[in-house]
Amino acid sequence: MLLAVDIGNTNITIGLFQGDELKATWRIGTGVHRMPDEYAVLILNMVRNAGIEPDDIKEGGLSCVVPPLLTTFNEVFQRYFNIQPLVVEPGVKTGIRIRMDNPREVGGDRISNTAGAIKLYGGQPLIVVCLGTATVFDTISETGDYLGGAVAPGLAIAAEALYTRTAALPRVELVRPKRAIGTNTQAAMQSGIIFGYASLIDGIVTRIQEELGKKAFVVATGGYADTIAPETKVIDKVNSDLTLIGIKAIHDMNRE
């Protein structure tokens, strides 16, 4: 079995693969100051609660955008699973040609999302919209080239900025309001954030497709994908496991 871990700025997503089947997934909060032993206890408990013995896990894959936690999770893999995980980073074979000005700038999460999208939906132009701490658009050609994309603040960052940078606006739950015309402050803020980000996605994706000169298949992932995707006109598919699937695909490519 393979343990795949995607370390994001807000959440850490963990998946357990048996062959190509994703048997279980978990999500925990990212904590830079947690010790390796703390993360190990969490992961071991989740694995055992799923009816899986830790000794059955023989391989590992890791994507990380929080540099201090890379060392932490390497230690978790090595001490508790006796595994040297494959880390998605520059120099690892991915099969993806990166057409950015500086390919080393592209984070492991974006490469993993790209690898997952190519594995599941490849052979056509693709746009991956990752709705997490940031809202990230990744553009992939039909031949599997990573062309670049766009980055905007995430929904939670935008909502928190309204709360912290104004005197009277409250914190709000990021859920769909009943109407675009909010009749109270909370509903008005939810409208601006939820419907505003849906329109942002529609607009950016439309611009990208115009530059491509063709229709692209659009897949959404990330913690807010299920909330925002139904409000958009351009998202074709939601796949919350895309990053984990990409980590597994890159791991397998380097094992061959």
N, C-alpha and C positions, 0 to 999 in steps of 0.2 A: 504494500500500500504506500501511497505517496501523500505526504502532508504538504500542502501549499499554503503559504502565508503572504498576504498582501498588506503591508504596513502603510496606512495613509495618515494624513495629518490629524484626522478626527477619529477614525475607526480603524481597527485591524480586522480584516476578514480572513477566516481560516477555512480551508476545505480539505476533505479527505477523499482521495481517489482510490478506487479499486479497479485496476485496469483503466479504461476510459470512462468509467462510471463515477460520477461525483456522489459519494455515499452520504455525506453530511457536510453542512456548513455552519459556521458560527461567526458572530460579530461581537467584538469587545471594544471598549474605549481605548484610544491611544493614550498611554501615560509614559512620558519620557523618563520619569523618575522611578518607575517600577523596576525592581531588581529581576534578573533572570529567573530566580527561584519563584517569584510571584507569578510571572507569566507561565512558567512551567506547571505550577499547581493548577492554574486555570485551564490550561490546555489538556493536561492529563485527566482532570476531572470531566471535562467535556467529552473527551475521547472514550473514557470508561462508561460514562452515562449513555453513550451511543452503542454500547455493547461491543466495543472494540478494545482489544488489548494493545497497549503501547508497543509491545514487542513485535506486533504485526506490521508496524510502520517501518519500512526499510529505506525510503527515499524521501528527499525534501526539496522544495523549491521556494524561493524567497524573492519578493519584490519589495523595495523599501524606499520611501521618499523622506524619511526622517533619519538622517545619518546616525545620531546617537543610538538608535534602536537596532541598527544593523549588527553591531557588536553584541548587543544583548541577545538577539534572536539566534545569532550564530552559536552563542554559548548554550542557549536552550536546546537547539538541535543536537549539538555535540555531546553535552553532558547527560541529557535525559533520553535521547533517542539514538545516541551513538551514530549520528548521521552528519556528514559534511554537505550542507544543502547547496544546491545550485542557486547562485544569486544572479538575478537579471540585471546586468550592468554592462558597460562598455567592454568589449572583448569577448563576450559570450555569443555563440552562434545563434542567430535568430531566424535567418533566412529572409530578413527584411532589409531592403536597401533604403537607407534614411537619406532623404534629399534636403535636409535642413542645412543651413549655412554652417552650423557646428553640430554634427550628429551627437556629440557627447552631452549636449544640453538636454536631450530627450530623456525624461525620467523612465525608470523601470516600469512604473505603472502604465505609462502611455505605450511603451513597447509591448507590455503584456496584453493590454487591451487590443492592440493592433494584431498581435499573434492570435488571440482568441477570435477576433472578427474574421481574419483570413481563414482560420480553420473551419469556422461554422458557415460563413457567408461569402467566401472568397470567389474570385473569378469575375467580379464586377466592381465598379467603384463603390467605396464604402466611406461613410462618415460615422465615427463613434462619438457620441455625446456622453461624457461622463459627468454626472451631476452629484458631486461630492463637496468637499471643502471649497474647491474651485469648480467652475463650470468649464469643462475643457472639450474642445472640438478637435478630433484627429481625422485627417483626410488620407485615404489609402487608394491607390490606383488599382485598376483591374489586374495588373501584373504583380501586385503586392508591394509596391513602393510606398513608403511613408512620405507624404508630400509636405506635411506641416499642418497648421491649424490655427486655432484661436483660443484664448484663455480669458475668462471673465470671473469676477468674484462669485462665490457660491451663494446659494440662497441664505444659508445660516449667517454668513458673513454680512450680507446685505441687511438682513433683519436685525442683527446685533448692532450694526452701524446706526440704524435708525434709532435704536434704543439708547445707545451710549452717546450719540452725538446730538441728541435733541433733549430739550428740557421736559417735554410732556408726553412723548410717545412711549407706550409700554412695550414690553416683550410680548410677542404673539406666537401662537402655535402655527406651524407652517402646514396648514391644511387648506383645502379648497373652500373659498367662500361661496355663498349661494348666488351672489350676483356680482357683476363688475362694479356696480354703483354701491359702494359701501354706505350703510346708513348709521354706522358708528365707527369709532376710530379703529378698533380691532379689525372689523370687516374691511375697512378701507385699506389698511396696511396689508392684509392678506390678499386682497385683490391686486394691489400694486406689485406684490412680490410674486405670487403664484401666476397670475395672468401676465404680469410683466415679463417674467422669465420665460413663459411659454412663447410670448411674442419675440423675445430675444432669440430663442432657439430657432423659431421659424425664419427670422430675418437672417441670422448668420448662415444657417443651412442653405437658404435660397441664394445668398451671395456666393457661397462656396460652389454650389452646383452651377451657377452662372459662369464662374471662372473655370470650372472643369469642362463646361460645354456639354454636359450630359447629366442624366439623373443618377444619383447615387442611392444605394440602400443605406438607410439610417438606423443605427441601433443605439439605444440608450442603456446606460448602466450607472451604477453609483447609488448612494443611499436615498436620493430624492427622485430617482427615475420613475418610480411607480406613481409619485404624486404629480409630476409635471407632464409626463408623456401623454396622458389622456387629453390634456389641454392644448396640445400642439397639433399642427396639420402635417408635419413632415416626418415624424418618427414612425418607422415601420415595425420595429421590434424592440421590446424591453428584455434585456438579459442581465440579471443581477449577478450572475456567476461568470461574466465574461473575463474578468481579470484573472480569476483562478484558473479558468480553462486555458488562458494564454500562458500562464506560468507553467502549467502541465505540458502544453505543447512545446514550449522552449526547453523545458527539462528533457523531454523525450528526444528532441532534436540533438541535444548535446550528449545523450546517453548512447546514441547509435554509433 
